Amino acid sequence: MRYSLLFAGASVLLAGGCADRLCNDIGVDYGLILALEHGANAGAYQVQFSAENRMLLVDYSIDGDGQPTCVEGCRDEAEPLSIQPPGGFGFSLLRPPGMSLVLNVRRDTAPKWGPDAFHLAIYRDQVLVHDRDYQVTYDVSEPWGEGCGEDVVATIPVDLTSPP
């Protein structure tokens, strides 16, 4: 029984385009990553992410040591888009050095990575500190080899270190 299940599983994987190896989704990611750096700017923040006629809102605070505290898990959804810290989607990405908070935006429908254009407004203690339109170019790779899943990611660094 065990061998027939193993054979059936291997047959499905081989039919999927990875004839010379087993494929899996470990290490394959997709989405738009917002890497926010706050420096010593403690305060209450709100991210307003607008794309595809949808707005996503995330509220959080940064303490004096630069550590974030999320309100409602730093999550929001406006189908087909959603935003949350990367670990909320399954595998947690390492926070880039110097970044206080990382948020990942994804689309629930194909293609599943984020939008090609968006507007980002960020408020610190109810004062607008970042207001910009972005065009996005995604990096595409196949970490497990051709036909074993695409890693489609764009990282947008956002510098909020200027004094209020």
Number of C-alpha atoms within 10 A of each C-alpha: 6 6 8 9 10 10 12 11 12 17 12 12 18 15 9 14 15 19 14 8 13 15 18 12 12 10 13 17 20 21 23 24 22 20 21 20 20 24 19 16 19 18 18 17 22 20 19 17 17 18 16 13 7 14 19 20 18 20 19 18 18 21 14 11 11 19 16 20 15 17 13 11 13 21 19 17 17 15 13 14 22 19 26 22 20 19 13 14 13 8 12 10 14 9 15 13 8 12 18 18 21 24 23 25 25 21 20 15 11 8 12 16 23 28 20 14 13 18 14 18 16 22 18 21 14 11 12 13 17 15 11 9 12 11 9 16 15 17 12 13 15 14 16 19 12 11 13 20 21 19 19 20 21 19 17 16 14 16 14 19 13 10 9 12
